[in-house]
Each structure stands twice: as structure tokens, then as C-alpha cells.
Amino acid sequence: MGERLGKDIVLIHGAFAGPWSMDTYAGFFRERGWTVHTPAFRGHGGDPSEEPAELNGASVLDYVEDIAAAVAATDTKPVLLGHAIGGVVAQKLAARGLASAVVLINPNAPYGTLPATDDERAVARGLMEGGAFWTAPMRVPFEMFREFAFNKLSDDEARATYDRLGSESGKVMFEMFFWMFDDAAATKVEIDTVDCPVLVVSGSEDRAVNPATCRDLAARYGTRGTFLAAKDHAHFLFLEPGWETVAGEIEGWLKGTAEGK
């Protein structure tokens, strides 16, 4: 991969999911000579029917420390590839100087970013309709995932993926969607201190994280940022038909970064 990037890549899953959700990318990068690491946030990746005690009161800040421990175990400064809230975690670690490059797949907007579309507002309203969701682990109904995140999966694929999802920390969801009330500013990213290249990948059909939000994030990184539109893809683009094309574009960008292009 050249001198700028090492051989390690850390794949960081999103909310409700686990390392299993990144299996396609894990295989793709291993086949191309990468050492792939697939850590889990606390309380994730086990039996989806269970509600792990670790999720009670868990914060995005806790997830950052979970992944920081995995990063510390790598042989080289790794590439961090994060999906959704995993993208926020990746950026916070990069702000500590822990990444050689960052790839963000449909990343949730960091602290300070207001919802820009009816779909983004609808997701937040859906959470509020669940009552005081921030006080305990929570689940989201299949219909909500189907409409906003699984909209490029077949019915069978959507149901099979949903059945593998587990509970999520209500506090994490609060920090993501209602950051203006979060005194700890858990999702805040110090963009100016991220000193590595950043690729923001956005599914053009993603209804959970609007492509314009992703494009704006890439622009905030200035010359360090690159925006990649994944045409005909949605939120879980690494599980959708044609995922290999986007994975190849990501690896091509990483090769270009390693070669200083």
C-alpha cells in the first residue's frame, strides 16, 4: 500500500449492528492483502435477542474507547472505515492522530449539524414517539428500518438483516439525534485536528443520512476531504447488490492516497 498507509484496516459497524454487518468488506480487503480488524462496540455482536447490560447508559464516548483499544493493538497506524455512528467514532479517533486515512460510509452527522431533509427529521420524530428512549436500551421497528435504511434491499434481504440487529443504547441515539441537549457533546468532532485524508461515501438513495449532509461534511475537511457518490445505493450499501463496485472505488482511493495522488 505504499509508505503513507500501513497494512491494517479497522472496520467499524453502525448502531444496532455488529461486526457481522461488515463481512463483505472484511472479505474484500483480506483478499487484497489487508489485515482486517472488526471490533464491536460494547454490547454488540452477540445474540440479537438479548439486551446486554453494557448498553445501559452507554455513550458514543464509550464506543470511541472500545475502538481505540482495537486500534492500539494494530501493527501499523490503520485506516479507519466506519459506517453511520461508526463514522463519527472513526473521526473522533482520527482527531487523536490514530488513523492513516479515514473512510466514512453514510456517516451520521456530527455535533452541530441540523437535519436538512424531511426524511432526517422523520427519523428523529420516530425516536421521540417511543417516549423517553434515552433512558434504556432500545429497538427500532422493522418498518422504520425498511423505509429509511433498507430501501435498496429486497423484502427477504431486509427481513434477514433486521433479524440480526440487536438493541442499541438509547443514550447513544439521543447523543446522535438530539446533540443540542447533550452537555457532553459526545458526537462533536474536532475537524481541524484530523490530519489524514478523509473519504466520505454516500449512497444516493440513503434516506437515513442525506447525501447533501455527507457532501457538506467532506467539504468541511477542505483539501483533506473527498466525496464519493454511490449511485443507486442506500444506507447499508455494503450489504446491497453491487456492493463490490463501491468497495473497489474505496480501495482505489486508498491506493491513490498511499501513492500521494
C-alpha positions as CSV (number, residue, x, y, z in Angstrom):
1,M,0.0,0.0,0.0
2,G,3.0,2.3,0.0
3,E,4.6,4.3,2.8
4,R,1.7,6.5,3.8
5,L,-0.7,3.7,4.7
6,G,0.1,0.6,6.6
7,K,-1.5,-2.8,6.1
8,D,-4.2,-2.5,8.8
9,I,-7.8,-1.5,8.3
10,V,-10.3,-1.3,11.1
11,L,-14.0,-1.8,10.1
12,I,-16.4,0.0,12.5
13,H,-20.0,-1.0,12.4
14,G,-23.0,1.2,13.0
15,A,-25.8,1.3,15.6
16,F,-27.9,-1.8,16.3
17,A,-25.5,-3.9,14.2
18,G,-22.2,-5.7,14.9
19,P,-19.0,-6.8,13.1
20,W,-21.1,-9.3,11.0
21,S,-22.6,-6.3,9.1
22,M,-19.1,-5.7,7.6
23,D,-18.4,-9.2,6.5
24,T,-18.5,-8.4,2.8
25,Y,-15.9,-5.7,3.1
26,A,-13.8,-7.8,5.5
27,G,-13.5,-10.5,2.9
28,F,-12.9,-8.0,0.1
29,F,-10.0,-6.3,1.9
30,R,-8.4,-9.6,3.2
31,E,-8.4,-10.9,-0.4
32,R,-6.3,-7.8,-1.3
33,G,-3.7,-8.2,1.3
34,W,-5.1,-6.1,4.1
35,T,-5.0,-7.1,7.8
36,V,-8.6,-6.6,8.7
37,H,-9.9,-5.8,12.2
38,T,-13.6,-6.0,13.0
39,P,-14.1,-4.9,16.7
40,A,-17.5,-4.5,18.3
41,F,-18.9,-1.7,20.4
42,R,-19.7,-2.9,23.9
43,G,-23.0,-4.9,24.0
44,H,-23.0,-5.5,20.2
45,G,-22.3,-8.5,18.1
46,G,-23.8,-11.2,20.3
47,D,-27.2,-12.8,20.4
48,P,-29.6,-10.2,18.9
49,S,-32.4,-11.4,21.2
50,E,-30.5,-10.4,24.3
51,E,-30.2,-7.0,25.9
52,P,-26.7,-6.8,27.2
53,A,-26.2,-4.9,30.5
54,E,-23.3,-3.0,28.9
55,L,-25.8,-1.0,26.9
56,N,-27.4,0.7,29.9
57,G,-26.1,4.2,29.8
58,A,-23.5,3.5,27.1
59,S,-22.3,6.6,25.3
60,V,-20.7,7.3,21.9
61,L,-17.7,8.2,24.1
62,D,-17.6,4.7,25.4
63,Y,-17.7,3.3,21.8
64,V,-14.8,5.5,20.9
65,E,-12.8,3.9,23.7
66,D,-13.9,0.4,22.6
67,I,-12.5,1.0,19.1
68,A,-9.4,2.9,20.4
69,A,-8.4,-0.3,22.2
70,A,-8.6,-2.2,18.9
71,V,-6.6,0.5,17.1
72,A,-3.9,0.3,19.8
73,A,-3.5,-3.5,19.0
74,T,-2.7,-2.9,15.3
75,D,0.8,-3.2,14.0
76,T,0.6,0.0,11.9
77,K,-1.4,3.2,12.1
78,P,-4.6,1.9,10.5
79,V,-7.2,3.0,8.0
80,L,-10.4,3.5,9.9
81,L,-13.6,2.7,7.9
82,G,-16.8,3.5,9.8
83,H,-20.5,3.2,8.9
84,A,-23.1,5.6,10.3
85,I,-22.3,6.2,14.0
86,G,-19.1,4.2,13.4
87,G,-18.1,7.1,11.1
88,V,-18.4,9.6,13.9
89,V,-16.3,7.2,16.1
90,A,-13.7,7.0,13.3
91,Q,-13.5,10.8,13.0
92,K,-13.1,11.2,16.8
93,L,-10.2,8.7,16.8
94,A,-8.6,10.4,13.7
95,A,-8.7,13.7,15.7
96,R,-6.4,12.0,18.2
97,G,-4.0,11.2,15.4
98,L,-4.8,7.5,15.4
99,A,-5.6,7.0,11.7
100,S,-3.6,7.0,8.5
101,A,-6.8,7.6,6.5
102,V,-10.5,7.6,7.2
103,V,-13.4,6.2,5.1
104,L,-16.8,7.3,6.2
105,I,-19.8,5.3,4.8
106,N,-23.1,7.2,5.2
107,P,-21.8,8.8,8.4
108,N,-24.2,10.2,10.9
109,A,-23.8,14.0,11.1
110,P,-21.5,15.2,13.8
111,Y,-22.5,17.6,16.6
112,G,-23.8,20.9,15.4
113,T,-25.4,19.6,12.2
114,L,-29.1,20.2,11.9
115,P,-31.4,17.8,10.0
116,A,-31.7,19.0,6.4
117,T,-34.5,16.9,4.9
118,D,-37.9,15.6,5.7
119,D,-36.5,12.1,6.0
120,E,-33.9,13.1,8.5
121,R,-36.5,14.9,10.6
122,A,-38.8,11.9,10.3
123,V,-36.2,9.6,11.8
124,A,-35.8,11.9,14.8
125,R,-39.6,12.2,15.2
126,G,-39.8,8.4,15.1
127,L,-37.5,8.2,18.1
128,M,-39.4,10.7,20.0
129,E,-42.7,8.8,19.6
130,G,-41.1,6.0,21.6
131,G,-41.2,8.0,24.8
132,A,-38.1,8.5,27.0
133,F,-36.0,6.3,24.7
134,W,-32.7,7.7,26.1
135,T,-33.1,6.0,29.5
136,A,-32.6,2.4,28.5
137,P,-31.6,0.1,25.6
138,M,-34.0,0.3,22.7
139,R,-35.0,-1.3,19.4
140,V,-36.4,0.3,16.3
141,P,-39.4,-1.3,14.5
142,F,-38.8,-3.2,11.2
143,E,-41.0,-0.7,9.3
144,M,-38.7,2.2,10.2
145,F,-35.6,0.3,9.0
146,R,-37.3,-0.8,5.9
147,E,-38.3,2.7,4.9
148,F,-35.2,4.6,5.8
149,A,-32.3,2.2,5.8
150,F,-33.2,-1.0,3.9
151,N,-34.8,0.7,0.9
152,K,-32.4,-0.9,-1.6
153,L,-32.7,-4.4,-0.2
154,S,-35.3,-6.9,-1.3
155,D,-38.0,-7.8,1.2
156,D,-36.3,-11.1,2.1
157,E,-32.9,-9.4,2.5
158,A,-34.4,-6.6,4.6
159,R,-36.1,-9.0,7.0
160,A,-33.0,-11.3,7.3
161,T,-30.8,-8.2,8.1
162,Y,-33.3,-6.9,10.6
163,D,-33.4,-10.2,12.4
164,R,-29.7,-9.9,13.0
165,L,-29.9,-6.4,14.5
166,G,-29.8,-6.1,18.3
167,S,-30.7,-3.5,20.9
168,E,-28.9,-0.1,20.9
169,S,-28.1,2.3,23.8
170,G,-30.9,4.8,24.0
171,K,-28.3,7.3,25.2
172,V,-26.3,6.9,22.0
173,M,-29.4,7.5,19.9
174,F,-30.1,10.7,22.0
175,E,-26.5,11.9,21.5
176,M,-26.8,11.3,17.8
177,F,-30.1,12.9,17.0
178,F,-30.6,15.4,19.9
179,W,-27.0,16.7,20.3
180,M,-28.2,20.2,21.2
181,F,-29.3,18.8,24.6
182,D,-26.2,16.7,25.2
183,D,-23.9,18.5,27.7
184,A,-21.1,16.1,27.0
185,A,-21.2,16.9,23.2
186,A,-20.4,13.2,22.6
187,T,-20.7,13.4,18.8
188,K,-18.5,16.5,18.4
189,V,-15.6,16.1,16.1
190,E,-12.6,18.4,16.1
191,I,-12.3,18.5,12.4
192,D,-9.3,20.8,12.4
193,T,-7.2,18.2,14.3
194,V,-7.9,15.4,11.8
195,D,-4.6,15.3,9.9
196,C,-5.2,12.5,7.5
197,P,-7.1,12.1,4.2
198,V,-10.9,11.6,4.6
199,L,-13.2,9.9,2.1
200,V,-17.0,10.4,2.6
201,V,-19.0,7.8,0.8
202,S,-22.8,8.5,0.4
203,G,-25.5,6.3,-1.0
204,S,-27.5,8.4,-3.4
205,E,-30.7,6.7,-2.2
206,D,-29.9,6.8,1.5
207,R,-32.9,8.1,3.4
208,A,-31.3,8.0,6.9
209,V,-28.3,10.2,6.1
210,N,-28.9,12.6,3.3
211,P,-26.2,12.8,0.6
212,A,-26.1,16.6,0.9
213,T,-25.2,16.2,4.5
214,C,-22.3,13.9,3.5
215,R,-21.2,16.2,0.8
216,D,-21.1,19.1,3.2
217,L,-19.1,17.0,5.7
218,A,-16.5,16.2,3.0
219,A,-16.3,20.0,2.2
220,R,-15.6,20.8,5.8
221,Y,-12.3,18.9,5.5
222,G,-11.1,21.1,2.7
223,T,-8.2,19.6,0.7
224,R,-8.2,16.5,3.1
225,G,-11.7,15.6,2.1
226,T,-13.1,13.7,-0.9
227,F,-16.7,12.9,-1.6
228,L,-17.8,9.7,-3.4
229,A,-21.4,9.3,-4.5
230,A,-22.5,5.7,-4.5
231,K,-25.2,5.7,-7.2
232,D,-28.3,3.6,-6.6
233,H,-27.2,2.7,-3.1
234,A,-28.7,3.4,0.3
235,H,-27.7,3.2,3.9
236,F,-26.4,-0.3,4.1
237,L,-24.6,-0.2,0.8
238,F,-22.1,-2.9,1.8
239,L,-25.0,-5.4,2.0
240,E,-26.7,-4.2,-1.1
241,P,-26.5,-5.7,-4.6
242,G,-23.4,-4.2,-6.4
243,W,-21.5,-3.6,-3.1
244,E,-18.3,-4.8,-4.8
245,T,-18.2,-1.7,-7.1
246,V,-18.2,0.7,-4.2
247,A,-15.6,-1.4,-2.3
248,G,-13.4,-1.2,-5.4
249,E,-13.7,2.6,-5.6
250,I,-12.8,2.8,-1.9
251,E,-9.7,0.7,-2.4
252,G,-8.8,2.7,-5.4
253,W,-8.9,5.9,-3.4
254,L,-6.8,4.3,-0.7
255,K,-4.2,3.2,-3.2
256,G,-4.1,6.8,-4.6
257,T,-3.7,8.1,-1.1
258,A,-0.8,5.7,-0.4
259,E,0.9,6.9,-3.6
260,G,0.3,10.5,-2.7
261,K,-2.1,11.2,-5.5
